Amino acid sequence: MAESTQHRKFQRLVQKFEPQSKLIRVWSLKGGVSAQTTTIEIRQPDGQSKKLVVRRHGPGDLERNSNITTDEFRLLRITGESGLPTPTPYYLDTSCEIFPTPYLVLDYVDGDTEFAPPSLDDFLLESATQLSRIHRADISNADLSFLPTLQYRCAEKIGTRPAKLDESIGEGRIREALESVWPWTPWNEAALMHGDFWPGNILWKDGRVAAVIDWEDAELGDPLADLAISRLEILTAFGIDAMKIFTERYESMMSLDFTNLPIWDLYAALRPAFRFADWAEDDVAERAMREGHRLFVAQAFETLSARH
């Protein structure tokens, strides 16, 4: 009964944007943490089949930004026009007639996430290349006023301490270090930031990046803040040496002031506060995440200490 109800909902969905097409099948995609992602296959009037992705943001994202679905749809149009490898936005529905929340429909990208690459060196080079492409994208003529600024989010996170700290990750010590240099002025010119550039948001095909997905955390700000998020994820997935290689590759492509990268590392280290249990698939994965985080924070403090 549940399956037939779901099928009928997606049939209605298809009728909204391709009334002459027929829904063939529906299946859920794995890996989404904050959004529910479903693939549909339709048969078009000419007999050709087409795969599309239906993306619905979760309550946490919608509470943070009630317009997040519209914003991601608009952003994907801009990134596509800028030549970045992102899914093509196909349709947006904010009516909430079919589902209780808005949804967007994207072209299906044929690719897979990669956590055991055949060549780690190639993986790190290609990943760094794509992140640098995002940060070098020409957005001078694009209307990105709907995106939050990193400075605003920093003020929210650093300007006011939460009532409860996650001392399992050493949040108090991290905050003390950040508060000691807050408020800070921008160290690099603002760029488009993905906000969550990690292996789970990169689709690969034949050894190349097919698409960078899940742009709901995008913002405008110092690209090193984006780099720091990726560094933590690379370290956790592949080790500290891989993180260093990834960073070196990125540095070789960007003309930035990297002096304050350890500060952005500590800022990125606040992201997992009280969230490891939700992010990890099991206890083993959670322990690996926590160990990666510990090493990441330690290297940031070591770098800062070496300067004094």
SVG drawing of the C-alpha trace seen along z (x, -y; Angstrom):
<svg xmlns="http://www.w3.org/2000/svg" viewBox="-2 -44 59 46">
<polyline fill="none" stroke="black" stroke-width="0.4" points="0.0,0.0 2.8,-2.4 4.6,-1.7 1.5,-2.3 0.8,-5.6 4.4,-6.7 4.1,-5.8 0.9,-7.8 2.5,-10.8 5.4,-10.7 3.0,-10.2 1.3,-13.4 4.7,-15.0 5.6,-14.0 2.3,-15.3 3.2,-18.7 6.3,-19.2 5.9,-16.6 2.2,-15.8 2.8,-13.6 5.4,-11.4 4.8,-8.3 6.4,-7.3 8.2,-3.9 9.9,-3.4 10.9,-5.1 13.8,-4.4 15.6,-6.1 19.2,-7.1 21.5,-6.3 23.8,-8.8 21.7,-11.9 22.2,-13.2 20.1,-16.4 17.8,-15.9 15.6,-13.0 16.7,-12.1 14.7,-9.9 15.4,-8.9 12.6,-8.5 12.6,-7.1 10.0,-8.4 9.1,-7.5 8.8,-10.5 6.3,-10.8 9.1,-9.9 9.6,-6.6 12.9,-7.6 13.4,-7.0 14.9,-9.7 16.2,-9.6 15.6,-12.5 16.4,-13.2 13.8,-14.6 15.3,-16.3 13.4,-17.3 15.2,-19.1 14.8,-18.0 13.3,-19.9 16.7,-21.1 17.5,-22.8 14.1,-24.2 14.2,-25.6 17.5,-27.2 16.3,-28.6 12.6,-28.3 13.6,-29.2 16.4,-26.7 14.9,-24.7 14.3,-27.8 17.8,-29.0 19.5,-25.7 17.5,-25.7 18.6,-29.2 22.2,-28.5 22.4,-25.4 21.3,-27.5 24.2,-29.9 26.8,-27.2 25.8,-25.5 26.1,-28.7 29.5,-29.2 30.7,-25.9 30.9,-24.1 30.1,-20.3 26.7,-20.4 23.4,-18.8 21.1,-20.7 18.0,-22.0 14.9,-20.8 11.8,-21.8 10.9,-23.6 7.7,-23.1 7.0,-25.2 3.2,-24.6 3.4,-21.7 0.5,-20.1 2.1,-16.7 4.6,-16.6 4.4,-18.6 7.6,-20.5 9.0,-22.0 11.0,-19.9 13.3,-20.4 13.8,-18.1 17.3,-17.7 18.8,-15.9 20.2,-12.5 24.1,-12.4 25.6,-9.0 28.3,-8.7 29.2,-7.3 30.9,-8.6 34.4,-7.3 35.8,-6.3 38.4,-3.7 39.9,-5.4 42.1,-3.2 44.7,-6.1 44.6,-8.3 47.0,-10.8 44.7,-11.2 41.7,-11.5 43.3,-14.2 44.5,-16.2 41.1,-16.1 39.3,-17.0 41.6,-19.9 41.1,-21.0 37.3,-21.0 37.4,-22.9 39.7,-25.5 37.3,-25.8 34.4,-26.6 36.5,-29.2 37.7,-30.8 34.3,-30.8 33.4,-34.2 30.4,-35.3 30.8,-39.0 27.7,-39.3 25.6,-36.7 22.9,-37.7 23.8,-35.7 22.2,-38.1 20.1,-35.1 23.2,-33.4 24.3,-34.0 27.8,-35.4 30.5,-33.6 31.0,-36.7 27.4,-36.6 27.6,-32.9 30.8,-33.4 29.2,-36.1 26.3,-33.7 28.7,-30.9 31.6,-32.8 29.9,-35.9 27.6,-34.1 28.5,-30.9 25.9,-28.2 24.5,-27.3 26.0,-23.8 29.4,-22.8 30.4,-19.5 33.5,-18.8 33.9,-15.4 35.5,-17.3 37.2,-19.9 34.7,-22.6 35.6,-24.9 39.3,-25.1 38.5,-25.6 36.1,-28.4 38.6,-30.1 41.2,-30.2 38.6,-31.5 37.2,-34.1 40.8,-35.4 41.0,-36.6 37.3,-37.5 36.1,-39.7 38.3,-39.2 38.3,-41.1 38.2,-39.1 41.6,-37.7 40.8,-36.8 38.4,-38.1 35.0,-36.5 34.3,-33.6 31.5,-31.1 31.8,-28.4 30.2,-25.0 30.0,-24.6 30.3,-20.8 32.8,-19.7 33.6,-16.2 33.8,-12.8 30.1,-12.1 29.1,-15.1 31.3,-14.3 30.2,-12.0 32.9,-10.3 32.7,-8.7 35.8,-7.1 38.2,-8.7 36.9,-12.2 34.5,-14.3 31.0,-14.0 29.2,-16.4 29.5,-18.2 26.1,-17.8 24.2,-19.0 24.7,-22.8 22.4,-23.7 25.3,-24.9 26.7,-27.3 27.7,-30.8 30.0,-33.7 33.2,-34.1 36.9,-33.3 37.6,-30.2 39.9,-28.9 36.9,-28.2 35.7,-25.9 39.1,-24.3 39.2,-23.7 36.0,-21.7 37.4,-19.6 40.7,-19.1 38.9,-17.6 36.9,-15.3 40.0,-14.2 41.9,-13.5 39.1,-11.4 38.6,-9.4 42.2,-9.0 44.6,-10.1 46.7,-13.2 49.2,-12.7 46.4,-12.7 45.1,-15.9 48.5,-17.5 48.8,-16.4 45.3,-17.7 46.1,-21.1 49.4,-21.4 47.6,-20.7 44.9,-23.3 47.6,-25.9 49.4,-25.5 46.2,-26.5 45.2,-29.5 46.7,-32.9 45.5,-33.4 46.9,-34.3 47.1,-31.0 48.4,-32.4 45.2,-32.0 44.3,-28.5 44.7,-27.1 42.0,-29.5 39.6,-28.2 40.6,-24.7 39.4,-25.3 36.2,-27.0 35.6,-23.9 36.2,-21.7 33.1,-23.2 30.8,-21.7 30.6,-18.2 29.6,-19.4 26.9,-17.0 26.5,-15.6 28.9,-12.6 26.3,-10.1 23.9,-11.4 26.5,-11.4 28.1,-8.0 26.6,-4.8 27.7,-2.8 30.0,-2.9 33.1,-2.0 32.5,-4.9 31.9,-7.3 35.2,-6.4 37.0,-6.9 35.4,-10.4 36.3,-11.3 39.9,-10.2 40.1,-12.2 38.7,-15.2 41.2,-14.9 44.2,-14.8 42.8,-17.7 42.4,-19.9 45.8,-18.9 47.6,-19.9 45.8,-23.2 46.9,-24.1 50.4,-22.9 50.6,-25.2 49.4,-28.1 51.8,-27.4 54.8,-27.2 54.1,-30.8 54.5,-32.2"/>
</svg>
